[in-house]
Each structure stands twice: as C-alpha cells, then as structure tokens.
C-alpha cells in the first residue's frame, strides 16, 4: 500500500531523512557556496559555482537545487539555466562575513558532533560519550577528547562566539549586572586552576558538560572564591520540569550523552545544585530563546 499520502508516514519520512538535510547544509558551508554567492555581484549559474568551487557540475547542480528547496538559496530560471543567490537566512547566518555568522559552529557540528551521533545507540547502551569509537581517543579526559587539535579547539571557540552573537544580548540583559563590578567569564581548567576573585562568575554552557558531583565541586570552589554579596550567572538550555520538552533541549541532552559526561537539567535540578554550594536567592529568567539565565548570590 502506498502510504505517501499518510501524514504519519510523511512525518516519519521527514525524521528519517533529517540527516540528509543536515549534510546538505554542512556541505554547502564547507564548500563555500554561501560565501561565493555573497561575493558575486549577480546570481550565479551552477556551472559557474562548480568552476569557482572546484566541484563537479552535476554535484553542484544537485546541491544548489536542494539548498533552494530548503530555502537556503533562491533560484531564478532563465531559459534553461538556473541562477542562484542567497536568501536572508543564508546572508545572515551562513556567510562568514556576517556579524551573526554560524559558519564555524556548523563546521564543528559537521566534523565532530555529527560523527559522535553516529554512535548514539552505543551511548544509550553504555551511558557514556563516544569519542573512543568516533575518533579513537580516550574519553575519560573530556576536553582532551573535544580539543583533539589546536585547529579544532580554535574552531570550537569561534563557534561558541558565533552562538553568542545571536543569543548573547538576550542572555546578558536578563538581569541587572551593574551591581557586580568585576565579572569573570569562567573558562580554562576550572577544576584545577586557581580561580580569580570576582563579584560574578558567568558559567555559560558549562554545567551541562558535567555530572552532578563535578558541578557541585566546581560551584563549591566558586563559592569559596567569590566575594561576599557576589554570585553566579548560569546560562543553559533548560528542560521543562516534567522533562517532556522542549525538543531542542532534549536533543541537546542526548548530545551531552554522546559527547560529554553531563546532561541538560530542569530549573529545579539547577536550584538543587547551586543550593548545595550554599548559593542563595535563586532567580530564573526565561529569555524566550534557547538559552535561559539563572542568577544566585553568595
């Protein structure tokens, strides 16, 4: 029986082909499709794109048409020739020259995260990250695995900067931070390095990497160093209290499974963590975006 008209089957088909959509996006970024079209003074045909990027004309034709169907490109057919240019989405987020470019993060997702997700079934069975299977590197030293080379570390850090170019304003405007003269954006080996004394410590997408025990240890170290009246600003993607959503955060939590030691958490779970380190006055601000903000005081 032909089930193509069945909405349930169409949904299943969309889900099962989702990885193909990701690869179209990743490949177009890696080859430089969006940058080439951004630099062109007029829409380009697929043969011109292929010649500039060093690809086969047939492959470029298929890739560009898929990008057009995904609304990453617009297409204008003149006679028998199709001409392509960027959409607003691509100009804003996919060209390297844009101040909101996500180019480096997408390449990191393609070259690192995507490969780990190929071992999701093993991660679910074993309950641990999959760097050993994906890259042949030990997974017990988490950031040794994540930063397998200096180039990859640089790309990941640039990718994080790109994410905050989109979400940073909403995150930093969630609370009045003028009460905190000296602010430390926590990084480095924060489990071992001497922490600088500060009025406020920003933990942006840090706690979700680690187990509850390691989070509690880190928060206790911060509480010990934090100035009286100071606090912590935790930026994370939060699960609903019943853990039934949002879907994006549920997927992020699976991403933590295949790539880290941690998971995404509910507001109540973060309240428990920060309280265990003697931080008080727990406040949560929803930004209406993927990342929400928690402020707690010493």
Helices and strands as residue ranges (DSSP letters): H 7-16, H 18-31, H 33-39, E 44-45, H 46-53, H 57-69, E 73-78, E 81-86, H 88-93, H 103-108, I 109-113, H 114-117, H 120-126, H 131-135, H 142-146, H 150-172, E 183-185, E 200-204, G 207-209, H 212-225, E 231-236, H 247-259, H 267-276, E 280-285, E 292-297
